[in-house]
Amino acid sequence: MAVKIITISREFGSGGRFIGEEVAKKLGIQYYDKDIIGQIAEQSGFSPEYIREHAELSPKKGVFAYAFAGRDSMGKSVEDLVYEAQRKVILEIAEKESCVIIGRNADFILQGRADVLNVFIHGDLPEKTERICRLYHVTEAEAVKMMADIDKRRMTNYNFYTDQKWGMAGNYTLSLNSSQLGYDKCQKLIMDCIQ
């Protein structure tokens, strides 16, 4: 079966979101990133603001926040309910149309499907730092702290819900260093893989 869905996991500052958006435009397919938040909120009953903060990132408290979070009578925490809603939305989208999905453990949620290309975008620290400083108007020290915090929270969420290690090449079809290859080459390589 031909590739229908591209999932893009990424390090903060690597340009993965931009690369995914450009690939979707060039292929003429749907692009799902923050716009998926409304659908997850609707499924879960939580506010879009809550989903924005918790659907892809672990709580700021750290890894034990999941294990020791308050649970209902079925043993589920609020984070579990959000993850289940996110999973349901991603599965529904995958059945409906060709698309690019950014983050949200989509590579794991859609594992085993022959029509999915899972991509991980990473980069070198200097380039990522420079990009974050430019995009968010922060100092170099603030950029490094943002990277460490956001990537740690993404990793914690991913590792908890997937029983896999975030960023490990074996979890993805393709792992690309955007600092070494550049955004255009990353886009081309992804599109070459699906044709």
Backbone bond lengths (Angstrom), bond angles and torsions (degrees), N, CA, C in turn:
res aa  C-N    CA-C-N  psi(-1)  N-CA   C-N-CA  omega(-1)  CA-C   N-CA-C  phi
1 M - - - 1.458 - - 1.528 109.11 -
2 A 1.289 117.09 140.14 1.467 122.04 179.11 1.520 110.37 -71.70
3 V 1.323 115.58 154.61 1.466 120.65 178.53 1.520 109.24 -67.51
4 K 1.322 114.54 130.93 1.462 121.97 -179.09 1.527 110.56 -116.69
5 I 1.335 116.02 -27.82 1.457 121.42 -174.84 1.524 109.14 -128.52
6 I 1.334 115.46 136.48 1.459 122.14 175.09 1.520 106.71 -117.30
7 T 1.329 116.62 122.74 1.462 119.96 173.51 1.521 107.44 -103.46
8 I 1.321 115.88 139.38 1.462 119.96 178.84 1.524 109.68 -126.62
9 S 1.318 115.00 113.20 1.461 122.23 170.86 1.522 105.00 -97.74
10 R 1.330 116.75 152.37 1.452 116.96 -175.20 1.506 112.76 -158.33
11 E 1.337 114.32 153.98 1.453 121.61 169.49 1.524 107.65 -77.70
12 F 1.316 116.73 146.93 1.452 120.98 177.39 1.529 109.70 -63.94
13 G 1.321 116.70 128.33 1.456 121.67 179.51 1.510 114.50 93.28
14 S 1.336 117.56 -4.44 1.468 120.47 -176.91 1.530 112.83 -82.28
15 G 1.328 117.51 -10.77 1.460 120.29 -178.86 1.514 113.41 85.63
16 G 1.323 117.65 12.41 1.462 121.16 -178.34 1.516 113.69 -58.39
17 R 1.322 116.30 -39.72 1.473 120.35 179.11 1.530 109.82 -63.85
18 F 1.332 116.87 -46.48 1.466 121.35 179.55 1.529 110.60 -62.23
19 I 1.313 116.84 -45.42 1.466 121.35 179.77 1.528 110.04 -59.55
20 G 1.326 116.61 -46.14 1.466 120.59 179.30 1.511 112.69 -61.70
21 E 1.317 115.90 -41.69 1.474 120.08 -179.84 1.528 110.73 -64.55
22 E 1.324 116.97 -42.02 1.462 121.02 179.18 1.531 111.45 -66.27
23 V 1.320 117.22 -40.28 1.469 121.03 177.83 1.534 109.68 -61.33
24 A 1.320 116.66 -45.29 1.468 120.72 179.32 1.530 110.78 -60.16
25 K 1.335 116.90 -44.34 1.479 120.75 178.93 1.517 110.84 -60.62
26 K 1.330 115.73 -48.30 1.474 120.10 -177.10 1.518 112.34 -65.18
27 L 1.336 117.12 -32.20 1.464 120.88 179.59 1.530 112.13 -87.88
28 G 1.330 115.94 -11.74 1.466 119.62 -179.05 1.521 112.87 69.24
29 I 1.350 115.90 36.59 1.466 119.98 179.37 1.526 109.76 -120.72
30 Q 1.314 115.86 167.59 1.468 121.26 -178.73 1.527 110.84 -66.72
31 Y 1.333 114.02 151.49 1.457 121.95 178.84 1.523 107.32 -125.00
32 Y 1.335 116.77 124.49 1.458 121.30 -179.65 1.517 110.42 -119.13
33 D 1.319 113.69 121.87 1.452 120.72 175.58 1.515 106.77 -141.11
34 K 1.304 117.61 -108.47 1.460 120.49 -178.90 1.528 112.32 -69.32
35 D 1.335 117.32 -22.68 1.460 120.17 -179.97 1.531 112.51 -66.95
36 I 1.294 117.07 -15.35 1.469 121.54 177.77 1.536 110.98 -74.83
37 I 1.322 116.17 -17.01 1.464 121.74 -176.31 1.528 111.71 -58.90
38 G 1.321 117.55 -42.77 1.461 121.03 179.72 1.518 112.15 -60.33
39 Q 1.325 116.63 -40.19 1.464 120.82 179.23 1.532 111.38 -67.72
40 I 1.329 116.26 -39.44 1.467 119.93 178.45 1.528 109.54 -67.22
41 A 1.325 116.66 -40.67 1.468 120.79 178.74 1.525 110.17 -61.49
42 E 1.306 116.47 -42.93 1.468 120.82 179.92 1.531 110.92 -62.69
43 Q 1.331 116.74 -44.01 1.473 121.75 -179.67 1.530 111.93 -65.76
44 S 1.339 115.82 -38.66 1.461 119.82 -171.83 1.527 113.56 -92.16
45 G 1.343 116.58 -23.64 1.453 119.95 -175.96 1.526 113.05 86.15
46 F 1.336 117.28 0.56 1.456 121.05 177.10 1.523 109.85 -90.02
47 S 1.320 116.87 159.91 1.465 120.81 -178.72 1.528 110.51 -70.71
48 P 1.341 116.96 152.46 1.469 119.53 175.93 1.532 112.14 -57.37
49 E 1.332 117.51 -34.08 1.467 120.73 179.10 1.529 110.60 -63.83
50 Y 1.328 115.98 -41.83 1.466 120.37 179.21 1.536 109.76 -64.74
51 I 1.323 116.73 -43.90 1.464 121.43 -179.71 1.531 109.92 -63.18
52 R 1.310 116.65 -43.03 1.469 121.17 -179.69 1.528 110.55 -55.67
53 E 1.321 115.83 -38.27 1.461 120.84 -177.13 1.527 113.10 -83.45
54 H 1.345 118.09 -28.41 1.469 119.40 -169.82 1.526 117.03 -118.18
55 A 1.324 119.63 -12.69 1.465 119.64 -172.69 1.520 114.01 -73.85
56 E 1.317 117.85 -25.97 1.459 119.49 -179.70 1.517 112.55 -118.52
57 L 1.303 116.20 -22.59 1.459 120.71 -176.45 1.518 110.83 -108.52
58 S 1.304 116.36 145.65 1.458 119.63 175.31 1.523 108.65 -71.32
59 P 1.330 116.87 162.85 1.470 118.52 174.11 1.521 109.38 -58.89
60 K 1.304 117.81 150.89 1.462 121.04 -178.44 1.521 111.52 -64.47
61 K 1.319 116.48 -15.27 1.465 120.40 -177.59 1.519 112.63 -69.64
62 G 1.334 118.43 -22.18 1.450 120.26 177.04 1.512 113.45 114.92
63 V 1.332 114.53 -173.70 1.462 122.27 -171.58 1.525 113.17 -61.91
64 F 1.307 118.00 -34.16 1.457 119.63 -176.86 1.524 112.69 -74.75
65 A 1.332 116.48 -12.47 1.470 119.82 178.87 1.521 110.59 -60.77
66 Y 1.339 117.46 -34.92 1.462 119.76 178.35 1.526 110.88 -70.43
67 A 1.295 115.61 -49.60 1.457 120.01 -175.41 1.524 112.64 -63.93
68 F 1.327 116.38 -34.48 1.459 119.38 -175.78 1.529 113.81 -109.33
69 A 1.323 116.65 13.34 1.475 120.17 179.11 1.521 109.16 -65.50
70 G 1.341 115.09 152.24 1.461 120.04 176.58 1.518 110.90 -57.64
71 R 1.302 117.65 138.27 1.464 121.69 -176.25 1.522 109.62 -122.62
72 D 1.345 115.34 149.34 1.463 119.48 177.30 1.530 109.46 -85.38
73 S 1.324 116.99 -171.89 1.470 120.80 -176.46 1.532 112.67 -65.05
74 M 1.336 116.67 -18.17 1.466 121.03 177.91 1.538 111.29 -92.84
75 G 1.328 116.28 0.55 1.456 120.71 179.06 1.517 113.99 85.13
76 K 1.346 116.92 14.67 1.465 120.54 -177.46 1.525 111.23 -103.50
77 S 1.329 114.29 138.81 1.462 120.33 175.70 1.528 108.82 -91.65
78 V 1.315 116.28 171.16 1.463 121.27 175.52 1.528 109.65 -58.84
79 E 1.336 116.85 -41.48 1.462 120.90 178.84 1.522 111.38 -61.47
80 D 1.338 117.07 -38.30 1.469 120.55 177.45 1.520 111.16 -62.99
81 L 1.327 116.75 -41.57 1.464 121.14 -179.83 1.526 110.60 -64.91
82 V 1.322 116.86 -40.39 1.465 121.09 177.19 1.527 109.62 -64.06
83 Y 1.334 117.15 -44.24 1.466 120.61 -179.69 1.529 110.88 -62.82
84 E 1.328 117.65 -41.67 1.465 120.83 179.10 1.528 111.32 -62.56
85 A 1.337 116.57 -40.20 1.466 120.63 178.14 1.535 109.85 -65.81
86 Q 1.324 116.22 -42.80 1.465 121.19 178.29 1.524 110.31 -61.20
87 R 1.314 116.94 -44.71 1.468 122.57 179.38 1.523 110.53 -59.68
88 K 1.318 116.76 -45.34 1.468 121.35 -178.60 1.526 110.62 -62.72
89 V 1.324 117.10 -44.37 1.473 121.43 179.75 1.526 110.36 -62.06
90 I 1.331 117.75 -44.75 1.471 121.40 -179.04 1.528 110.78 -64.11
91 L 1.313 117.42 -42.06 1.469 120.35 177.61 1.528 111.40 -63.69
92 E 1.312 117.25 -39.94 1.472 121.15 178.20 1.524 111.00 -64.60
93 I 1.316 117.06 -43.90 1.472 121.37 178.62 1.522 110.06 -61.13
94 A 1.336 116.68 -44.17 1.459 121.55 -177.88 1.535 111.81 -62.50
95 E 1.307 117.34 -32.70 1.465 120.92 178.19 1.516 111.47 -74.71
96 K 1.312 115.96 -27.44 1.460 122.08 -170.34 1.530 114.19 -86.77
97 E 1.351 118.26 -40.57 1.463 118.30 -169.61 1.521 112.85 -159.44
98 S 1.333 114.15 163.45 1.461 121.14 171.50 1.524 107.81 -73.29
99 C 1.325 117.12 141.19 1.459 119.07 -176.23 1.520 112.17 -166.96
100 V 1.328 113.75 169.78 1.468 123.40 168.97 1.518 105.58 -112.46
101 I 1.334 117.13 128.50 1.465 122.08 177.82 1.523 108.16 -117.99
102 I 1.333 115.00 125.57 1.465 120.52 -179.46 1.529 109.95 -94.67
103 G 1.326 115.92 125.42 1.464 122.09 173.40 1.516 114.98 61.42
104 R 1.332 115.17 -147.29 1.462 125.15 175.66 1.532 114.27 58.20
105 N 1.334 115.66 28.16 1.471 121.82 178.05 1.525 112.71 60.03
106 A 1.329 116.91 23.04 1.463 121.05 -176.83 1.528 111.89 -60.78
107 D 1.332 117.62 -33.73 1.464 119.92 178.60 1.528 110.84 -59.44
108 F 1.324 117.07 -41.18 1.462 121.42 179.87 1.527 110.91 -75.43
109 I 1.318 116.67 -43.96 1.465 121.33 -178.58 1.529 110.70 -58.88
110 L 1.329 117.04 -35.37 1.465 121.18 -177.20 1.526 112.95 -100.89
111 Q 1.331 117.38 14.40 1.463 120.01 -177.84 1.524 110.84 -61.72
112 G 1.308 114.40 149.88 1.454 119.99 179.47 1.518 113.58 88.88
113 R 1.317 117.94 -10.02 1.467 120.91 177.96 1.523 108.73 -86.61
114 A 1.310 116.83 134.76 1.465 121.74 -179.72 1.522 112.29 -77.27
115 D 1.320 117.32 -12.38 1.468 120.59 -175.57 1.530 113.37 -100.24
116 V 1.345 116.73 20.63 1.467 120.98 -177.29 1.526 110.36 -120.88
117 L 1.344 115.49 135.28 1.464 122.70 172.43 1.526 106.24 -110.84
118 N 1.328 116.93 117.16 1.466 121.95 -179.72 1.524 109.70 -99.48
119 V 1.342 115.19 122.90 1.465 121.30 -175.72 1.526 109.40 -120.48
120 F 1.331 115.72 140.23 1.462 121.12 171.78 1.521 107.48 -119.47
121 I 1.344 115.80 124.91 1.464 121.55 178.99 1.539 108.07 -106.70
122 H 1.314 115.79 125.11 1.465 120.59 176.53 1.519 107.91 -130.40
123 G 1.305 116.65 175.67 1.460 119.29 -179.10 1.512 111.47 -157.86
124 D 1.312 114.62 174.50 1.465 121.42 179.25 1.530 109.07 -86.27
125 L 1.320 115.54 145.39 1.466 121.71 -175.43 1.535 114.30 -52.57
126 P 1.338 120.14 -47.71 1.474 118.63 -177.73 1.535 113.11 -59.56
127 E 1.331 116.98 -43.92 1.463 120.54 -178.75 1.522 111.18 -68.15
128 K 1.322 116.75 -41.26 1.469 119.78 179.38 1.528 110.41 -65.48
129 T 1.330 116.04 -41.59 1.471 120.41 179.18 1.524 110.73 -61.25
130 E 1.315 116.35 -46.60 1.470 121.21 -179.74 1.527 110.54 -60.79
131 R 1.316 116.49 -42.42 1.476 120.60 -178.78 1.528 110.92 -64.93
132 I 1.314 117.21 -44.13 1.471 121.31 -179.72 1.529 110.16 -64.94
133 C 1.339 117.28 -42.59 1.476 120.68 177.30 1.525 110.19 -57.12
134 R 1.326 115.94 -44.08 1.470 121.04 -177.82 1.532 111.62 -69.32
135 L 1.316 117.61 -45.26 1.463 121.04 -175.29 1.525 113.64 -74.73
136 Y 1.324 116.67 -36.16 1.466 120.79 -173.96 1.530 113.37 -106.75
137 H 1.337 116.51 -0.48 1.468 121.66 178.69 1.533 111.50 54.43
138 V 1.327 114.80 52.53 1.466 121.20 -179.86 1.523 109.21 -122.91
139 T 1.321 115.63 166.48 1.461 120.73 177.11 1.528 109.60 -75.58
140 E 1.308 115.61 167.42 1.463 120.61 178.66 1.537 110.85 -59.73
141 A 1.330 116.45 -43.14 1.474 120.65 -179.98 1.529 110.45 -63.45
142 E 1.323 116.34 -40.94 1.477 119.98 178.77 1.528 110.66 -65.88
143 A 1.329 116.71 -38.24 1.464 121.02 179.23 1.525 110.75 -63.21
144 V 1.325 116.55 -44.50 1.473 121.02 179.67 1.528 110.23 -62.92
145 K 1.333 116.46 -41.11 1.466 120.71 178.21 1.532 111.00 -65.27
146 M 1.336 117.33 -42.62 1.467 121.17 177.75 1.524 110.48 -59.63
147 M 1.333 116.57 -45.58 1.457 121.06 179.56 1.524 111.50 -58.74
148 A 1.316 115.01 -48.99 1.469 120.08 -178.18 1.524 110.61 -61.55
149 D 1.329 117.20 -44.79 1.457 121.59 -177.52 1.526 111.82 -66.55
150 I 1.314 117.05 -50.62 1.476 120.25 -175.91 1.519 110.99 -67.66
151 D 1.326 117.92 -44.00 1.463 119.47 178.94 1.526 111.63 -64.81
152 K 1.332 117.69 -36.53 1.469 120.41 177.54 1.528 110.24 -64.04
153 R 1.323 116.99 -42.25 1.467 120.48 -179.71 1.527 111.34 -68.74
154 R 1.331 117.66 -38.87 1.474 120.43 175.83 1.522 110.00 -63.10
155 M 1.325 115.73 -45.41 1.462 120.83 -178.95 1.532 110.88 -61.72
156 T 1.319 117.31 -44.83 1.459 121.48 -179.08 1.515 110.90 -61.33
157 N 1.327 116.94 -45.89 1.463 121.63 178.63 1.521 110.31 -61.38
158 Y 1.321 116.80 -48.73 1.461 121.96 -178.22 1.525 111.23 -62.18
159 N 1.321 116.46 -49.88 1.459 120.35 -177.84 1.524 111.38 -62.04
160 F 1.334 117.69 -37.21 1.454 121.45 -178.64 1.525 111.54 -68.60
161 Y 1.324 117.51 -47.04 1.456 120.65 -173.63 1.522 114.87 -87.34
162 T 1.308 118.24 -14.22 1.462 119.24 -176.32 1.523 114.12 -113.05
163 D 1.316 118.36 -14.75 1.465 122.14 -173.10 1.529 111.05 58.24
164 Q 1.325 116.17 25.75 1.459 122.42 174.91 1.526 107.73 -124.12
165 K 1.328 116.22 170.49 1.463 120.25 178.11 1.521 109.50 -98.98
166 W 1.330 115.37 124.18 1.456 121.79 178.84 1.521 110.08 -61.19
167 G 1.321 116.37 133.77 1.460 121.40 177.11 1.510 115.35 84.77
168 M 1.335 118.44 -6.45 1.461 120.53 179.80 1.532 109.07 -73.86
169 A 1.311 116.47 125.33 1.470 122.32 -173.30 1.527 113.11 -52.91
170 G 1.321 117.84 -34.93 1.460 121.40 -177.62 1.523 114.28 -63.54
171 N 1.330 117.51 -16.28 1.461 121.06 179.28 1.526 112.65 -84.05
172 Y 1.324 117.31 -9.30 1.462 121.75 -172.13 1.520 110.48 -125.17
173 T 1.314 115.28 156.39 1.458 120.91 175.73 1.517 109.54 -75.22
174 L 1.337 114.95 -35.98 1.453 121.76 -172.46 1.523 109.05 -142.15
175 S 1.334 117.07 131.84 1.461 121.89 176.10 1.524 107.26 -123.07
176 L 1.344 116.10 121.74 1.460 120.76 -172.88 1.519 111.88 -123.41
177 N 1.335 116.62 135.77 1.454 122.09 175.53 1.532 107.45 -95.44
178 S 1.327 116.30 103.92 1.464 120.86 -176.41 1.524 112.35 -66.82
179 S 1.325 118.10 -24.59 1.469 120.85 177.76 1.529 110.30 -69.59
180 Q 1.321 116.63 -39.80 1.461 121.28 -178.70 1.524 112.16 -79.71
181 L 1.327 116.44 -39.42 1.468 120.86 -173.85 1.525 114.02 -91.96
182 G 1.323 117.30 -28.79 1.462 120.72 -172.89 1.521 110.08 84.93
183 Y 1.301 116.30 156.32 1.463 121.22 -175.63 1.525 112.77 -65.86
184 D 1.323 116.97 -41.19 1.468 119.85 -178.35 1.527 111.67 -62.84
185 K 1.325 116.38 -43.12 1.471 120.70 -179.81 1.537 109.94 -66.86
186 C 1.336 117.25 -38.96 1.466 119.97 176.60 1.524 110.43 -59.86
187 Q 1.329 116.28 -45.62 1.465 120.47 178.83 1.520 110.52 -59.99
188 K 1.330 116.43 -45.19 1.469 120.84 -178.72 1.523 111.01 -62.69
189 L 1.323 117.36 -44.61 1.466 120.75 -179.25 1.530 111.17 -62.13
190 I 1.332 116.86 -40.90 1.464 120.15 178.16 1.523 110.18 -63.54
191 M 1.321 116.95 -45.42 1.467 120.07 -179.15 1.518 111.11 -67.74
192 D 1.337 117.79 -35.49 1.473 120.85 177.33 1.531 110.49 -62.90
193 C 1.315 116.78 -34.34 1.472 121.13 -177.98 1.518 113.45 -69.87
194 I 1.315 116.82 -23.47 1.470 117.61 -175.97 1.538 112.15 -100.57
195 Q 1.325 117.00 -3.35 1.460 118.37 -178.72 1.516 111.68 -101.72
